[in-house]
């Protein structure tokens, strides 16, 4: 009987050692995963900051183009493409307003009921 109890003790001790090894490995992998996740998040945040700054540069260049500043032809061509895209958006807004039986404000672009004489958003007189 003592031999049986000794075998159980040794088996239990071995199981405890294996459980400790597994726990340490799981903690190590979890710590590595948390570290990777934090770095990935920081990297994505930094990439968003870069994209924001590039967009600000682009906005600045486009605004300068609109005031008549001179630019190399490739940049001016991109600005002209943006002009065309803005016009496409304006046309789509007019189509939507027409479908809603509404009028767009010539000042702010807000959609207004076609019975309004003045814009509900900015107060500009709407055309007849």
SERO-4910 file (N, C-alpha, C, O; in steps of 0.05 Angstrom, whole numbers):
BEGIN
 pado doro    nc1    nc2    nc3   cac1   cac2   cac3    cc1    cc2    cc3    oc1    oc2    oc3
  Unk    A     16    -24      0      0      0      0     17     25      0     11     45    -13
  Unk    A     40     24     15     58     47     16     69     53    -12     73     76    -19
  Unk    A     75     32    -26     86     34    -53     66     49    -71     73     66    -88
  Unk    A     41     42    -68     19     55    -84     17     84    -78     14    101    -96
  Unk    A     19     91    -52     17    119    -43     41    135    -54     38    158    -62
  Unk    A     64    122    -54     89    136    -64     85    141    -94     93    163   -103
  Unk    A     74    123   -109     70    127   -138     51    150   -142     54    166   -161
  Unk    A     30    152   -125     11    173   -128     24    200   -122     19    220   -136
  Unk    A     41    201   -101     55    226    -94     74    235   -117     74    258   -124
  Unk    A     89    215   -128    107    222   -150     91    232   -174     99    251   -188
  Unk    A     69    218   -180     52    226   -202     41    254   -198     40    270   -217
  Unk    A     32    260   -173     21    286   -167     43    307   -170     38    329   -180
  Unk    A     67    302   -160     89    321   -161     96    326   -191    101    349   -198
  Unk    A     96    305   -207    102    309   -235     80    325   -249     86    343   -266
  Unk    A     56    320   -242     33    336   -253     35    365   -246     30    383   -262
  Unk    A     43    371   -221     46    398   -211     69    412   -227     66    435   -235
  Unk    A     91    398   -231    113    409   -246    105    415   -275    111    437   -285
  Unk    A     91    398   -287     82    402   -315     62    425   -316     63    441   -335
  Unk    A     44    427   -296     25    449   -295     40    476   -292     32    495   -305
  Unk    A     60    476   -276     76    501   -272     90    508   -298     91    532   -306
  Unk    A    101    489   -312    115    494   -338     94    505   -358    100    525   -372
  Unk    A     71    493   -360     50    502   -378     41    531   -371     37    547   -389
  Unk    A     38    536   -345     30    563   -337     50    584   -344     43    605   -354
  Unk    A     76    577   -339     98    596   -346     98    601   -377    102    624   -386
  Unk    A     94    580   -392     94    583   -421     71    600   -430     73    617   -448
  Unk    A     47    595   -418     23    611   -426     27    640   -419     19    658   -434
  Unk    A     38    646   -395     43    673   -387     63    687   -406     59    710   -413
  Unk    A     84    672   -413    104    683   -431     91    690   -459     96    711   -470
  Unk    A     75    671   -469     62    676   -495     42    699   -494     40    715   -512
  Unk    A     27    700   -472      8    721   -468     22    748   -466     13    768   -479
  Unk    A     44    750   -452     59    775   -449     69    783   -476     68    807   -483
  Unk    A     79    764   -492     89    771   -519     67    781   -537     70    800   -552
  Unk    A     44    768   -535     21    776   -551     11    804   -543      5    820   -561
  Unk    A     10    810   -517      2    836   -508     22    857   -518     14    879   -527
  Unk    A     48    851   -517     68    869   -527     65    874   -557     68    897   -566
  Unk    A     60    853   -572     56    856   -601     32    873   -607     32    889   -625
  Unk    A     10    868   -592    -14    883   -596    -10    913   -590    -19    930   -605
  Unk    A      4    919   -569     10    947   -562     27    960   -584     22    983   -592
  Unk    A     47    946   -594     64    957   -616     48    961   -641     51    981   -655
  Unk    A     30    942   -648     14    944   -672     -5    968   -669     -8    983   -689
  Unk    A    -17    972   -646    -34    995   -642    -18   1021   -644    -27   1040   -658
  Unk    A      5   1022   -632     22   1046   -634     30   1052   -663     31   1075   -672
  Unk    A     36   1030   -678     44   1033   -706     20   1044   -722     24   1062   -738
  Unk    A     -4   1033   -718    -27   1043   -732    -33   1072   -725    -41   1088   -743
  Unk    A    -31   1079   -700    -35   1107   -692    -15   1126   -705    -23   1147   -714
  Unk    A      9   1117   -707     30   1134   -720     24   1136   -750     28   1158   -762
  Unk    A     16   1114   -763      9   1115   -791    -15   1134   -796    -16   1149   -816
  Unk    A    -35   1135   -777    -57   1153   -780    -48   1182   -777    -58   1200   -792
  Unk    A    -28   1187   -760    -17   1214   -757     -4   1223   -783     -6   1246   -791
  Unk    A     11   1204   -795     24   1210   -821      3   1217   -842      6   1237   -856
  Unk    A    -18   1200   -844    -39   1205   -864    -52   1232   -859    -59   1246   -879
  Unk    A    -57   1239   -834    -69   1265   -828    -51   1288   -837    -61   1307   -848
  Unk    A    -26   1285   -832     -8   1307   -840     -5   1309   -871     -3   1331   -882
  Unk    A     -5   1286   -884     -5   1286   -913    -30   1299   -924    -29   1314   -944
  Unk    A    -52   1294   -912    -78   1306   -920    -77   1336   -916    -87   1351   -932
  Unk    A    -65   1345   -894    -62   1374   -888    -44   1387   -909    -50   1409   -918
  Unk    A    -23   1373   -917     -5   1384   -938    -21   1386   -964    -20   1407   -978
  Unk    A    -36   1365   -971    -52   1366   -995    -73   1388   -994    -77   1401  -1015
  Unk    A    -86   1392   -972   -106   1413   -969    -93   1440   -973   -104   1458   -987
  Unk    A    -70   1444   -962    -55   1469   -964    -48   1474   -994    -53   1496  -1004
  Unk    A    -38   1454  -1007    -30   1457  -1035    -55   1464  -1052    -54   1481  -1069
  Unk    A    -77   1449  -1047   -101   1454  -1063   -112   1483  -1058   -120   1496  -1077
  Unk    A   -111   1492  -1033   -121   1519  -1027   -103   1540  -1041   -113   1560  -1051
  Unk    A    -77   1535  -1042    -59   1553  -1056    -65   1552  -1086    -64   1573  -1099
  Unk    A    -71   1529  -1097    -78   1526  -1125   -103   1543  -1131   -105   1557  -1151
  Unk    A   -122   1542  -1113   -147   1557  -1117   -143   1587  -1117   -158   1602  -1129
  Unk    A   -122   1597  -1103   -117   1625  -1102   -100   1634  -1126    -94   1658  -1129
  Unk    A    -93   1615  -1144    -78   1622  -1168    -48   1618  -1166    -34   1626  -1184
  Unk    A    -38   1606  -1145    -10   1601  -1143     -1   1582  -1165    -16   1565  -1174
  Unk    A     24   1585  -1173     36   1568  -1194     47   1543  -1182     59   1543  -1160
  Unk    A     42   1521  -1195     52   1495  -1187     63   1480  -1211     55   1486  -1233
  Unk    A     80   1460  -1206     88   1443  -1229     63   1430  -1241     43   1426  -1228
  Unk    A     65   1424  -1267     41   1415  -1282     29   1390  -1269      4   1387  -1269
  Unk    A     45   1371  -1259     33   1346  -1248     16   1352  -1223     -4   1340  -1219
  Unk    A     25   1372  -1207      9   1379  -1183    -16   1394  -1192    -38   1390  -1182
  Unk    A    -13   1412  -1212    -36   1428  -1222    -57   1409  -1234    -81   1413  -1231
  Unk    A    -48   1388  -1247    -67   1368  -1259    -83   1354  -1237   -107   1350  -1240
  Unk    A    -70   1346  -1216    -84   1333  -1193   -104   1353  -1182   -127   1345  -1175
  Unk    A    -97   1378  -1179   -116   1398  -1169   -140   1401  -1188   -162   1405  -1178
  Unk    A   -135   1401  -1214   -157   1402  -1233   -176   1378  -1230   -200   1380  -1233
  Unk    A   -164   1355  -1225   -180   1330  -1221   -197   1334  -1196   -220   1325  -1195
  Unk    A   -186   1346  -1175   -202   1351  -1151   -225   1370  -1157   -247   1366  -1147
  Unk    A   -220   1390  -1174   -242   1409  -1182   -264   1393  -1195   -288   1397  -1189
  Unk    A   -257   1375  -1213   -278   1359  -1227   -293   1341  -1207   -317   1339  -1209
  Unk    A   -279   1330  -1187   -292   1313  -1167   -311   1330  -1150   -333   1321  -1143
  Unk    A   -303   1355  -1143   -321   1372  -1128   -346   1379  -1144   -368   1379  -1133
  Unk    A   -343   1383  -1170   -366   1388  -1187   -384   1364  -1188   -409   1367  -1189
  Unk    A   -373   1340  -1190   -389   1316  -1190   -405   1313  -1164   -429   1306  -1165
  Unk    A   -393   1320  -1142   -408   1319  -1116   -430   1340  -1116   -452   1334  -1108
  Unk    A   -425   1364  -1126   -446   1384  -1127   -469   1375  -1145   -492   1379  -1138
  Unk    A   -463   1362  -1167   -484   1352  -1185   -500   1330  -1171   -525   1330  -1173
  Unk    A   -487   1313  -1156   -502   1291  -1142   -520   1303  -1120   -542   1294  -1116
  Unk    A   -509   1324  -1106   -526   1337  -1086   -551   1350  -1099   -572   1348  -1087
  Unk    A   -547   1362  -1122   -570   1374  -1136   -590   1353  -1144   -615   1357  -1142
  Unk    A   -581   1330  -1153   -599   1308  -1161   -614   1298  -1137   -638   1292  -1138
  Unk    A   -601   1295  -1114   -614   1286  -1090   -635   1306  -1081   -657   1299  -1074
  Unk    A   -628   1332  -1082   -647   1353  -1074   -671   1352  -1093   -694   1355  -1083
  Unk    A   -667   1348  -1118   -689   1347  -1137   -707   1323  -1131   -731   1325  -1132
  Unk    A   -695   1300  -1124   -711   1277  -1117   -727   1281  -1092   -749   1270  -1089
  Unk    A   -717   1298  -1074   -731   1304  -1049   -749   1328  -1052   -763   1336  -1033
  Unk    A   -750   1339  -1076   -766   1363  -1081   -756   1386  -1063   -772   1400  -1050
  Unk    A   -730   1389  -1061   -717   1409  -1044   -700   1428  -1060   -697   1424  -1085
  Unk    A   -690   1448  -1047   -673   1468  -1060   -647   1470  -1044   -647   1470  -1019
  Unk    A   -624   1471  -1059   -598   1474  -1045   -592   1504  -1042   -596   1520  -1060
  Unk    A   -581   1511  -1019   -573   1538  -1014   -548   1545  -1031   -529   1529  -1031
  Unk    A   -548   1567  -1046   -524   1574  -1062   -501   1583  -1045   -478   1583  -1054
  Unk    A   -505   1589  -1019   -484   1598  -1002   -471   1575   -987   -446   1572   -988
  Unk    A   -487   1559   -973   -475   1538   -956   -480   1510   -966   -468   1491   -957
  Unk    A   -498   1507   -986   -503   1480   -998   -523   1463   -982   -528   1440   -990
  Unk    A   -535   1475   -962   -554   1459   -946   -580   1454   -962   -588   1471   -978
  Unk    A   -592   1432   -957   -617   1425   -970   -640   1438   -955   -642   1437   -930
  Unk    A   -658   1451   -970   -681   1465   -958   -707   1457   -972   -707   1449   -995
  Unk    A   -728   1458   -957   -755   1453   -969   -759   1473   -991   -751   1496   -989
  Unk    A   -771   1465  -1013   -774   1482  -1036   -793   1506  -1031   -795   1524  -1048
  Unk    A   -807   1506  -1009   -824   1529  -1002   -809   1550   -986   -819   1572   -982
  Unk    A   -785   1544   -977   -769   1564   -961   -760   1586   -979   -752   1582  -1002
  Unk    A   -761   1611   -969   -750   1633   -983   -721   1639   -975   -705   1651   -990
  Unk    A   -714   1630   -950   -687   1634   -940   -677   1607   -930   -692   1589   -922
  Unk    A   -651   1604   -930   -638   1579   -921   -642   1575   -891   -638   1594   -875
  Unk    A   -650   1552   -884   -655   1545   -856   -629   1544   -840   -628   1546   -816
  Unk    A   -606   1540   -855   -580   1537   -841   -566   1563   -838   -556   1570   -816
  Unk    A   -564   1579   -861   -547   1603   -859   -563   1629   -864   -552   1650   -860
  Unk    A   -588   1627   -872   -605   1650   -875   -603   1664   -902   -616   1684   -907
  Unk    A   -587   1653   -920   -584   1664   -947   -610   1663   -962   -625   1643   -959
  Unk    A   -616   1683   -978   -640   1683   -995   -637   1661  -1016   -617   1660  -1030
  Unk    A   -658   1645  -1018   -658   1624  -1038   -669   1635  -1064   -687   1651  -1064
  Unk    A   -659   1625  -1086   -670   1634  -1112   -698   1624  -1116   -707   1604  -1104
  Unk    A   -713   1639  -1133   -741   1632  -1137   -744   1607  -1153   -766   1598  -1159
***
